[in-house]
């Protein structure tokens, strides 16, 4: 943890010296690794005000939101990456993961299939696709039916 603290201190100093610097991404990532997701979000948002098309910053911000279970905000970040780079594998994979967590299995399946079309060897996408297929099948079958107890015959 001391390593991250020293890194955060140095990167913060660099950013303070040049607020237009792209070093904010390294600082946000250092906060993320240190476990301070809220501070990482804050740094990303401030940096994205100056550099709104910086995909790496959007990816870090999206992951932070995902880890904070702020799924709609995470989805918005990954969609923005997708707009600027329609074949961004990470954006499709993360959107698929978000849809899976929301129980939107058809969209999750579509996203993971897109990842696999771009990279057939992506083992994470294969696992997420399998989870989405399983979730869709279970949703299709409906909730498990409770066993109906037979009334006992009077003696």
N, C-alpha and C positions, 0 to 999 in steps of 0.2 A: 504494500500500500504506500510505503514511503517513496517508492519509485514513481508511482502515479502522481503523488502529491508534488514531487519535484518537477515532473514533466508539466503538470497543470500550472504550476507557478511560473515556469519559464515561458510556456506558450501564452499564458495570460499577459505576461510582460510584453511579449512580442506583439500581441494583438493590440494592447494599449498604445504601443508606440506607432502602430500603423493599422488603424481600424478598418481600412479598405483591404487589408491583407486576406489572403485565402487561408491563413493559418487557423482561422476559426474552425475549420473542419477537423484539424488535428486536435484542437482543444476540445471540441465536442466529443470526439472519439475517446480522448483521454478521460473525460468525465464519465463517458459510457462504460469504459473498462473499469473505472473506479467504483461503478455502481450508482453514481449520482445521475440517474436518468432525467430528472426534472431540470437539473442544471445543463445537461447536454441538450435538452430540448430548447431551453432558453438561448444557449449559444448558437444553435442551428438557426433558430428563428431570427435572431439578430443578424447573423451572417447572410441569411437568405434575403433579407431586406436589401442588402447591397449587391448580392450575387444570386438573383432569383432562378437562374438556369443551371446552377451548379448541382449536377446530378448526385455526386457523392454526398453532399450535404443533405439532399432530399432522402437518400437511402438511409443515412444515419438517423435522420429525424423519423422516418417511417418505421424503422426498427425500434426506436425508442417508444413511439406510440404503441406499436404492437406489444412490446414488453410491458407497457403500462396498461394494456388492455383497452386502449382507446382506438378501437378497430376502425371506426369511421374516419378518424383523422389519419390513421396509418394508410387506409385505402386511398384517401385523397393524395397523399404524398406519392405512393407507388403509381397511381394513375397519371400524375404529372410527369413522372419519369417515362411512363409508357407513351405519352403524347410526344415527347421529344425523341424517344428512341423506341419505336414499335417492336423491335426485336430484342429488347432488354430482357434477358432470361430471368434475372433476379426479380425484376418488377412483376413479371408474370407468375413466378413461383410464389412470391410473397402475397400477391393478390389472391392466388389460389388458396394459400394457407388461411388468409383472412376469411374467404368465403366458406372454407371448411369449418372454421371456428364459429361462424354465424349459422351453420347448418344449411347453407345455400349450396347443396351438393352439385347440382347441374353446372353451375358457374365454376365451382372448384374443379370439377372434372375437365371442363373446357380449358381452363387456365393451365392445368398440369399437362394436358395433351399438347397444348401449344409449346410449353417448355420442352417436352420430349420430341416434338417435331424439330425444334431448334438444336437440341442436344439429346439424342436418344440414350446416352449413357448417364444422364443425370439421375443418380440414385435417390436423391432427396425427392425429386419430382415423382419418381416411380413409387416411393413410399406414400407420398401425399395423395397420388392418384388412387392407390389401393385403398387408403383410408376414406377418400371421397366416395369411391364405388361402394365400399362396405356401408358407409353412412346412408347413401342413396337407397341401397337395397333394404336396409333396416327401416328407413322412413317409409318406403313403399309398402312394407309389410304391416306398418302401423305398430302401435304399442303392444307389448306382449299381453295376451289375454290371461286374466286370472283364472285359475282353476275354479270351476263351479262346484261347490260342495253339494253332494246329494243329501236330501233330507233323510234322516234316519227313520226307519219304520218303527211305529209304536209296538212294544212287546205285549 
